[in-house]
Amino acid sequence: MLENIGWGEILLLVVAGLFILGPERLPSAAAWLGRTVRQVREYATGARQQLRDELGPDFDQIRKPLEDLRELRNFDPKRAVTRHLFDGDTDYRDTDYRDPGLPTNNGFQGYPPAARPPQQPLQPGERPPFDPDAT
């Protein structure tokens, strides 16, 4: 939850704390916050260790599906398909796997590239083309 907080947000919180608490109480409030966060982390670590001690080897069997669920939260379907199809090969976009000298299975060589007229920038005061059917 707190991993997405950057330095800008921290600076904003410090400035807001200066205005709300004042410069006299801000150091003691920061110390209290630090102690509280440290204590909560110690409680979480202690609870995890106690659970691990009580469950023994079953703890890893419970933890594995939870880690799999955590990975699903960051699931990117495009990356998964790319990894599956190309076995992690990232230069597949730059490679044309067809030999241009060979015809395809049906003998079709492909369409020649379409010749487009070069686009000219609009002149000052000229209105861009408008298609009412496209809007």
C-alpha positions as CSV (number, residue, x, y, z in Angstrom):
1,M,0.0,0.0,0.0
2,L,2.7,2.5,0.9
3,E,5.1,1.4,-1.9
4,N,3.5,3.8,-4.3
5,I,4.3,6.9,-2.2
6,G,7.1,9.0,-3.8
7,W,9.3,11.8,-2.4
8,G,6.9,14.4,-3.6
9,E,4.1,13.0,-1.6
10,I,6.3,12.7,1.5
11,L,7.4,16.3,1.1
12,L,3.7,17.3,0.8
13,L,2.9,15.4,4.1
14,V,5.8,17.1,5.9
15,V,4.7,20.6,4.8
16,A,1.1,19.8,5.8
17,G,2.3,18.5,9.1
18,L,4.2,21.7,9.7
19,F,1.0,23.7,9.1
20,I,-1.3,21.5,11.1
21,L,1.0,20.6,14.1
22,G,3.4,23.5,14.0
23,P,7.2,23.3,14.2
24,E,7.1,22.6,18.0
25,R,5.1,19.4,17.9
26,L,6.2,18.0,14.5
27,P,9.4,16.2,15.7
28,S,7.5,14.5,18.5
29,A,4.7,13.5,16.1
30,A,7.2,12.1,13.6
31,A,8.9,10.1,16.4
32,W,5.6,8.7,17.6
33,L,4.7,7.7,14.0
34,G,8.0,6.0,13.6
35,R,7.6,4.0,16.8
36,T,4.1,3.0,15.9
37,V,5.1,1.8,12.4
38,R,8.0,-0.1,13.9
39,Q,5.8,-1.7,16.5
40,V,3.2,-2.8,13.9
41,R,6.0,-4.4,11.8
42,E,7.2,-6.3,14.8
43,Y,3.7,-7.5,15.5
44,A,3.3,-8.7,11.9
45,T,6.7,-10.4,12.0
46,G,5.9,-12.1,15.3
47,A,2.5,-13.2,14.1
48,R,4.0,-14.7,10.9
49,Q,6.7,-16.5,12.9
50,Q,4.1,-17.8,15.4
51,L,2.0,-19.1,12.5
52,R,5.0,-20.7,10.9
53,D,6.0,-22.4,14.2
54,E,2.5,-23.7,14.8
55,L,1.8,-24.9,11.3
56,G,5.3,-26.3,10.5
57,P,5.6,-27.6,6.9
58,D,1.9,-26.9,6.2
59,F,2.7,-23.1,6.3
60,D,4.5,-23.4,2.9
61,Q,1.6,-25.2,1.4
62,I,-0.7,-22.4,2.5
63,R,1.7,-19.6,1.5
64,K,2.2,-20.9,-2.1
65,P,-1.4,-20.3,-3.3
66,L,-1.4,-16.9,-1.7
67,E,1.8,-15.9,-3.6
68,D,0.2,-17.2,-6.8
69,L,-2.8,-14.9,-6.1
70,R,-0.5,-12.0,-5.5
71,E,1.1,-12.6,-8.9
72,L,-2.3,-12.5,-10.5
73,R,-2.8,-9.0,-9.3
74,N,0.1,-7.9,-11.6
75,F,-1.0,-10.1,-14.5
76,D,-0.4,-8.6,-17.9
77,P,-2.1,-10.7,-20.6
78,K,0.0,-9.2,-23.5
79,R,3.2,-10.1,-21.7
80,A,2.0,-13.6,-20.9
81,V,1.0,-14.3,-24.5
82,T,4.3,-12.9,-25.7
83,R,6.3,-15.0,-23.3
84,H,4.3,-18.1,-24.2
85,L,4.4,-17.7,-27.9
86,F,7.9,-16.4,-28.3
87,D,9.6,-18.0,-25.3
88,G,10.8,-14.6,-24.0
89,D,12.2,-13.5,-27.3
90,T,11.7,-9.7,-27.3
91,D,12.9,-8.9,-30.8
92,Y,10.1,-10.7,-32.5
93,R,8.7,-7.4,-33.7
94,D,11.9,-6.6,-35.6
95,T,12.2,-9.9,-37.4
96,D,10.3,-10.8,-40.5
97,Y,10.2,-14.6,-40.4
98,R,9.1,-15.0,-44.0
99,D,11.7,-15.2,-46.8
100,P,10.7,-12.5,-49.3
101,G,12.0,-14.6,-52.2
102,L,9.7,-17.5,-51.5
103,P,6.0,-17.5,-52.3
104,T,3.5,-18.2,-49.5
105,N,1.6,-21.5,-49.4
106,N,-1.0,-20.3,-51.9
107,G,1.6,-18.5,-54.2
108,F,0.4,-15.0,-53.2
109,Q,3.3,-12.6,-53.0
110,G,1.4,-9.9,-51.2
111,Y,0.0,-6.5,-52.1
112,P,2.4,-3.8,-53.1
113,P,2.7,-1.0,-50.6
114,A,0.1,1.6,-51.1
115,A,1.3,4.9,-52.5
116,R,-0.1,7.7,-50.4
117,P,0.2,11.3,-51.4
118,P,2.3,13.2,-49.0
119,Q,0.2,15.1,-46.5
120,Q,0.5,18.9,-46.6
121,P,0.2,21.0,-43.5
122,L,-2.9,23.2,-43.3
123,Q,-2.4,26.8,-44.5
124,P,-3.1,29.6,-42.1
125,G,-6.8,30.1,-41.7
126,E,-7.6,26.8,-43.5
127,R,-10.1,24.5,-41.7
128,P,-9.3,20.8,-41.3
129,P,-11.5,18.4,-43.1
130,F,-14.6,17.3,-41.3
131,D,-16.6,14.1,-41.7
132,P,-20.1,14.4,-40.0
133,D,-20.6,10.6,-40.5
134,A,-17.5,9.8,-38.5
135,T,-18.5,11.7,-35.4
